[in-house]
């Protein structure tokens, strides 16, 4: 299976689950494409091998289609619980991974909260095979909300074929917005990218004060590794761990 093939079986993250007080989104940059899948598996295996706090709800890993990094999407009940895990358990959890896969770089995670979503009816019966994560820098919390409202309004007025879900995430510090976009497959995303719709959306966003495009994967100081990351990375889902089922689905 190539890095751009979807996993044959997958529990995709329930982005809208109501008990997820925080979404932690981060990238692991790999020195070579051959390390991408082992790095993604190592994330998952590390959690499988340790006791998991009840505050850790779910974790999904995604493979970037360019082979350069692994995206992790983790849901926790709250930031305080995650910060306690970082303080007491994270070094021990990462040490075996770093020993087995040297050269992995972690620019750092961004703490988001899921804000609002546009979800197509098709999403109820179909699991996305392709994800894109356009991100924006925002000057204020008001700018965050204005951006999210604009994107969701335009999608409601002009639904996009093949777009299963657009989930707007606002960073806790008010400085970023990330759109976790779920697509039917790569061809649906490509058809959208080649249409006039992105230009209309871009024009509306550029008119908003305090909003500017931003890299979805932050720089880590090693420019040689991050300069090749696409402005809007694309992913296929890899593996998912649900530690605590969403309310009502246990």
PyMOL commands that set and color helices and strands:
alter all, ss='L'
color gray80, all
select helices_A, chain A and resi 33-48+79-100+121-124+141-157+186-193+197-206+223-226
alter helices_A, ss='H'
color red, helices_A
select strands_A, chain A and resi 22-29+56-64+69-76+105-106+110-119+130-132+135-138+163-171+176-183+211-214+234-242
alter strands_A, ss='S'
color yellow, strands_A
deselect
rebuild
show_as cartoon
